[in-house]
Amino acid sequence: MTSQHKRPGLWKRITNLPPWKLLLLSLAAGMVVLGPLLIGYVLISVVSNTAGTFYLGAFTGVHLDGDQAQWSQVDSTIQQEYQAAADHWQDGLDESQKEIVRSYQLDLPASVLLTLGKFIDGYQSPNQAQRAMDYYQLVKPQYTWVKAQGETIHKFWTTRTVCDENGCTTESYIATEITYFTVWELRKAEVWDGTFTSEWQTVTIGGFTDGVGTETITPQMVDGNMQYDWTRLYQAAAKYGFQKSDVDPLWFDAIFAMQYSQYEKGDMFAWLRDPKVAQWGPMFGVTGPIAPSGPPHKSGYLPNQEQVKSWVDQALQADDLPMSWEPYILDIVAHESGGDPYAYNPQGIDPMTGGPGNEHAEGIMQTLPSTFQEFAVPGHEDIWNPVDNLMAALRYIEVRYKVPWAINGIGNSLPYRGY
């Protein structure tokens, strides 16, 4: 009769295992218990984008599918209140000042205030309008304006009656009308993401032919420089106990997402020139463009002379114009943009009068958009492409002047006044 031995219990068998087997067993048990939780967390993180984008999804519509109807009324109310606070940068500015501020993106985007509200109190304040104004006071823009004067001189033929002892006669003469206007020069702007400074010069637009015509002499911004510095941003957050490491992910992603959302709605001022936006945004899942196609804003970009010459030659050949025009066109380029294909004149111009208006000269030949659209060659309709810009400008010059040396200051001793 064989003897029978009772098997040790499970716990005793586990405790009798060698240390290395105990370690492997513990890891296996941990994976069984924690593995599903870990996978679930990863999936939730991917969907909600825990880095920050999810928080603004209800506002932007970029990251949510629009099925969160219960958020819509709250979102709309809060966004309107924060937008109203952000719009206070316009207080006391005339239309030309507003245009300058907008063109250089020196206003305060509502997304900045919305982000402050999100990470500081989650929009739980009973008075969001007042809270938005509190945030605005922390980062509101500060502008330095200088009052200057411009004038428009209009000379035209008219008649008058001259009487003497022999009777009255009618004679023709050139009359002159001078209109003076105020120009506010934006010399400095301290905004939420840095300091902007500018340089201004007096320029002459238009001119006279055979003693008649219209000429406008006006101060004009000729250069602008933005030094990015987020000190004010971090100081504002610090007042509520938040550090830089708390601010960065949510703040920059929120700005990116908000601006993209506003651009999608047709707001062409929504994009920011702030390079930090483009740097941070894609890291948090926003794949759409932050700005409409347009100027790359490579401020200060100056190609070498050979590159500019190559663009001019390509345009002349494409327009079937004589290569003898090349030195004259290069001279115009030097006057207009210095060879910068991304040159942008923030001062608005009225193409009909040559005086202040709403169009801005753009590109290597500083072409007005309406003129570019009229003379652009089909298939070459990008005003920021130097060859496309030159082709349209050359066609315009051929129609208006016949030859480039008919332009004041180009191949002659007259002062250059534009073309």
C-alpha positions in Angstrom: 0.0 0.0 0.0 1.6 3.2 -1.1 1.6 6.3 1.2 -0.2 9.5 0.1 1.2 13.0 0.8 -1.0 16.1 0.9 0.0 18.9 -1.6 1.1 22.1 0.1 -1.4 25.1 -0.1 -1.1 27.7 -2.8 0.2 30.4 -0.5 2.8 28.1 0.9 3.9 27.1 -2.5 4.2 30.8 -3.5 6.2 31.7 -0.4 8.6 28.8 -1.0 9.5 30.0 -4.6 12.9 31.4 -5.2 13.2 35.2 -5.2 13.6 35.5 -9.0 10.4 33.5 -9.6 8.5 35.6 -7.0 9.6 38.7 -9.0 8.4 37.3 -12.3 5.1 36.2 -10.8 4.5 39.7 -9.3 5.1 41.4 -12.6 2.7 39.0 -14.4 0.0 39.6 -11.8 0.6 43.4 -12.1 0.1 43.3 -15.8 -3.1 41.3 -15.5 -4.6 43.8 -13.0 -3.1 47.1 -14.3 -2.8 46.3 -18.0 -6.5 47.0 -18.9 -6.4 50.2 -16.7 -3.3 51.4 -18.5 -4.7 50.7 -21.9 -7.9 52.5 -21.0 -5.9 55.5 -19.8 -4.0 55.7 -23.0 -7.1 55.5 -25.1 -8.8 58.2 -23.0 -5.7 60.4 -23.2 -5.6 60.1 -27.0 -9.3 60.9 -27.3 -9.3 63.8 -24.9 -5.8 65.0 -25.5 -4.8 65.5 -21.9 -2.1 68.0 -22.9 -4.6 70.7 -23.1 -6.5 70.8 -26.4 -9.5 69.0 -25.0 -10.2 71.8 -22.5 -10.8 74.3 -25.4 -12.7 71.8 -27.6 -16.1 73.1 -26.5 -15.1 76.6 -27.7 -13.3 75.9 -30.9 -15.2 73.0 -32.4 -11.8 71.8 -33.7 -11.6 68.8 -31.4 -15.2 68.0 -30.6 -17.7 66.8 -33.2 -20.4 69.3 -32.2 -22.5 66.7 -30.4 -22.1 68.5 -27.1 -25.2 70.6 -27.5 -25.5 71.0 -23.7 -22.3 73.1 -23.8 -23.3 75.4 -26.6 -25.2 78.1 -24.7 -22.6 78.3 -21.9 -19.8 78.4 -24.5 -21.5 81.1 -26.5 -22.2 83.3 -23.5 -18.7 83.0 -22.1 -17.0 83.5 -25.4 -19.0 86.7 -26.1 -18.1 88.1 -22.7 -14.4 87.4 -23.1 -14.4 88.7 -26.7 -16.1 91.9 -25.5 -13.3 92.4 -23.0 -10.6 91.6 -25.5 -12.1 94.2 -27.9 -11.4 97.1 -25.5 -8.0 97.6 -27.3 -10.1 99.6 -29.9 -11.3 102.1 -27.3 -10.3 105.7 -28.4 -8.8 104.6 -31.7 -9.9 105.9 -35.1 -10.3 103.6 -38.1 -6.8 104.1 -39.4 -5.3 103.4 -36.0 -7.4 100.2 -35.7 -6.2 99.1 -39.2 -2.5 99.5 -38.2 -3.1 97.6 -35.0 -4.9 94.8 -36.8 -2.4 94.6 -39.7 0.4 94.0 -37.2 -1.7 91.7 -35.0 -1.1 93.9 -31.9 -4.6 93.6 -30.5 -5.4 91.2 -27.7 -6.9 87.9 -28.9 -9.9 86.7 -26.9 -8.2 83.3 -26.7 -5.7 84.7 -24.3 -8.4 85.8 -21.8 -10.3 82.6 -22.4 -7.3 80.5 -21.5 -6.7 82.5 -18.3 -10.3 81.9 -17.3 -10.0 78.2 -18.1 -7.0 77.3 -16.0 -7.6 79.8 -13.2 -11.3 79.2 -12.3 -12.8 77.0 -15.0 -15.4 79.7 -15.8 -17.0 79.2 -12.4 -17.1 82.9 -11.5 -20.6 84.2 -11.1 -19.7 87.3 -13.1 -17.7 86.2 -16.1 -17.8 89.7 -17.7 -16.1 91.3 -14.8 -13.6 88.4 -14.5 -12.7 88.8 -18.2 -12.1 92.5 -17.6 -9.9 91.6 -14.6 -7.8 89.4 -16.9 -7.7 92.1 -19.5 -6.2 94.6 -17.1 -3.3 92.1 -16.5 -2.3 91.9 -20.2 -4.0 94.8 -22.0 -2.1 96.4 -24.9 -0.4 99.8 -24.3 0.1 101.9 -27.4 2.4 105.0 -28.0 1.0 107.2 -30.7 2.5 110.4 -32.3 0.2 112.8 -34.0 1.4 113.9 -37.5 -0.2 115.6 -40.5 -0.6 114.7 -44.1 -2.0 116.7 -47.1 -3.6 115.9 -50.4 -3.1 118.4 -53.2 -5.6 118.4 -56.0 -4.8 120.5 -59.2 -7.5 120.6 -61.9 -8.6 122.8 -64.8 -11.6 125.0 -64.2 -12.9 128.4 -65.5 -13.5 131.8 -64.0 -15.1 135.0 -65.2 -12.8 138.1 -65.4 -14.4 141.5 -65.8 -12.8 144.9 -66.7 -14.0 148.1 -68.3 -14.4 146.3 -71.6 -16.7 143.7 -70.2 -16.4 140.1 -68.9 -14.7 137.1 -70.3 -14.3 133.5 -69.3 -10.8 132.0 -68.9 -9.4 128.6 -68.0 -6.9 128.1 -65.3 -5.5 125.4 -63.0 -7.0 125.6 -59.6 -5.4 124.0 -56.5 -7.2 122.5 -53.5 -5.3 121.3 -50.5 -6.9 119.0 -47.9 -5.1 118.4 -44.6 -5.6 115.2 -42.5 -4.3 113.8 -39.3 -2.1 110.6 -39.2 -1.5 108.9 -35.9 1.9 107.1 -36.0 2.1 104.0 -33.9 5.6 104.2 -32.6 5.5 101.5 -29.9 3.1 98.8 -28.7 3.5 96.7 -25.6 1.3 93.7 -26.0 0.7 90.4 -24.3 3.5 88.6 -26.2 6.2 91.3 -26.6 7.0 94.8 -27.7 6.5 96.3 -31.2 8.4 99.4 -32.5 8.2 101.1 -35.8 9.9 103.6 -38.1 8.0 106.3 -40.1 8.9 108.4 -43.1 7.1 111.0 -45.2 6.2 109.6 -48.6 4.5 111.1 -51.7 1.8 109.2 -53.5 0.5 110.2 -56.9 1.7 113.2 -58.9 0.9 115.7 -61.6 0.9 115.4 -65.3 0.9 118.7 -67.3 0.3 120.5 -64.1 -2.9 118.6 -63.1 -3.5 115.6 -60.9 -3.5 114.6 -57.3 -0.6 114.2 -54.9 -0.8 113.0 -51.3 2.1 113.7 -48.9 1.7 111.5 -45.9 3.6 109.9 -43.0 3.9 106.2 -43.6 5.2 103.3 -41.6 8.3 101.9 -43.4 9.5 99.4 -40.9 8.3 97.4 -37.9 10.0 95.1 -35.5 8.4 92.7 -33.0 10.5 91.5 -30.0 8.7 88.5 -28.5 8.7 88.3 -24.7 6.1 86.4 -22.7 7.0 88.0 -19.4 3.6 89.7 -19.0 1.9 86.4 -19.8 3.7 84.5 -17.0 3.3 87.4 -14.6 -0.5 87.4 -15.1 -0.6 83.7 -14.4 1.7 84.0 -11.4 -0.8 86.4 -9.7 -3.1 83.4 -9.5 -0.5 81.0 -8.3 0.4 79.4 -11.7 3.9 78.7 -12.9 5.3 78.8 -16.4 5.2 75.0 -16.5 1.4 75.2 -15.7 0.8 77.8 -18.4 2.6 76.7 -21.5 0.7 73.6 -22.7 -2.8 74.9 -22.3 -2.1 78.6 -23.2 -0.3 78.1 -26.5 -2.6 75.3 -27.6 -5.6 77.4 -26.7 -4.3 80.4 -28.7 -3.6 78.1 -31.7 -7.0 76.4 -31.6 -9.0 79.6 -31.0 -7.3 81.4 -33.9 -7.8 78.5 -36.3 -11.4 78.3 -35.3 -12.0 82.0 -35.9 -10.2 81.8 -39.3 -12.5 79.0 -40.3 -15.5 81.3 -39.5 -14.1 83.9 -42.0 -12.2 86.1 -39.6 -9.2 87.0 -41.7 -7.6 88.8 -38.7 -7.6 85.6 -36.7 -4.1 84.4 -37.4 -1.2 85.4 -35.3 2.4 86.2 -36.4 3.6 84.9 -33.1 6.0 82.1 -33.9 5.3 80.4 -30.6 1.8 79.5 -31.8 3.1 77.5 -34.8 5.7 76.0 -32.6 3.4 74.7 -29.9 0.1 74.1 -31.7 0.9 71.0 -33.7 2.3 69.3 -30.6 -1.2 69.2 -29.2 -3.1 67.8 -32.1 -4.2 70.9 -34.2 -3.4 70.0 -37.7 -5.2 72.7 -39.6 -3.5 75.9 -40.8 -3.2 78.7 -38.3 -3.5 81.3 -41.1 -5.0 81.7 -44.5 -2.6 81.2 -47.4 -0.8 84.5 -47.8 2.2 86.3 -46.7 4.7 84.0 -45.0 5.7 87.0 -42.9 9.4 86.5 -43.2 10.1 90.0 -42.1 13.4 91.3 -43.1 14.0 88.5 -45.7 16.2 89.9 -48.4 17.4 87.6 -51.3 20.7 88.3 -53.0 20.8 90.4 -56.1 21.2 87.4 -58.4 18.0 85.9 -57.1 16.1 89.1 -57.7 17.6 89.4 -61.2 16.5 85.8 -61.9 12.9 86.6 -60.8 12.8 89.7 -63.0 14.2 87.8 -66.0 11.6 85.1 -65.6 8.8 87.6 -65.5 10.0 89.5 -68.5 10.3 86.3 -70.5 6.8 85.1 -69.4 5.3 88.5 -70.4 7.2 88.5 -73.6 8.8 91.8 -72.9 12.3 93.0 -73.9 15.2 92.1 -71.6 16.4 95.7 -72.0 13.8 96.5 -69.4 15.7 94.5 -66.7 17.8 97.3 -65.2 14.8 99.6 -65.0 12.7 97.0 -63.3 15.5 96.2 -60.9 15.5 99.9 -60.0 11.8 99.9 -59.3 12.2 96.8 -57.1 14.9 98.5 -55.1 12.7 101.5 -54.5 9.5 99.5 -53.7 10.6 96.6 -51.6 14.4 96.3 -51.7 13.9 92.8 -53.2 11.7 91.5 -50.3 9.0 89.3 -51.9 7.1 89.4 -48.5 7.1 93.2 -48.2 3.8 94.5 -46.8 2.9 98.2 -46.4 0.7 98.5 -43.3 -0.5 102.0 -44.4 -3.8 101.6 -46.3 -4.2 103.2 -49.7 -7.2 104.2 -51.8 -6.4 103.0 -55.3 -8.8 105.5 -56.8 -7.3 108.7 -55.2 -3.9 107.6 -54.0 -4.8 108.8 -50.5 -5.4 106.8 -47.3 -7.7 103.8 -47.8 -8.2 100.1 -47.1 -5.8 98.4 -49.6 -2.2 97.5 -48.8 0.7 97.3 -51.2 2.1 93.8 -51.1 5.0 91.8 -52.5 8.2 92.5 -54.3 6.6 95.2 -56.5 4.3 96.5 -53.7 1.3 95.8 -55.9 -2.2 96.7 -54.6 -4.4 93.6 -54.5 -7.1 95.1 -56.8 -4.4 96.0 -59.4 -2.8 92.6 -59.0 -6.2 90.8 -59.6 -6.7 92.9 -62.7 -3.3 92.3 -64.3 -2.4 88.9 -62.9 -1.6 86.1 -65.5 -3.9 83.1 -65.2 -2.1 80.4 -63.3 0.2 83.0 -61.7 -2.2 84.5 -59.1 -0.2 84.4 -55.9 0.7 88.0 -55.0 3.4 86.7 -52.6 5.2 84.8 -55.3 7.8 87.2 -56.6 7.5 86.1 -60.3 3.7 86.2 -60.2 3.9 89.7 -58.6 6.4 90.9 -61.1 4.4 89.6 -64.1 1.3 91.5 -63.0 3.3 94.6 -62.3 5.0 94.5 -65.7 1.7 94.2 -67.5 0.4 97.2 -65.5 3.5 99.3 -66.4 3.2 98.4 -70.1 -0.5 99.5 -70.1 0.0 102.7 -68.1 3.5 103.9 -69.1 4.3 101.9 -72.2 8.0 101.7 -71.0 9.4 101.7 -67.5 11.7 104.7 -68.1 8.5 106.9 -68.4 8.1 106.5 -64.7 9.4 109.4 -62.6 12.8 108.6 -61.2 13.4 105.5 -63.3 16.0 106.3 -66.0 15.5 110.0 -65.6 16.4 112.8 -63.2 13.0 113.2 -61.7 12.3 112.2 -58.1 10.8 108.7 -57.7 7.2 108.8 -56.6 6.0 105.2 -57.2 4.5 103.8 -60.3 
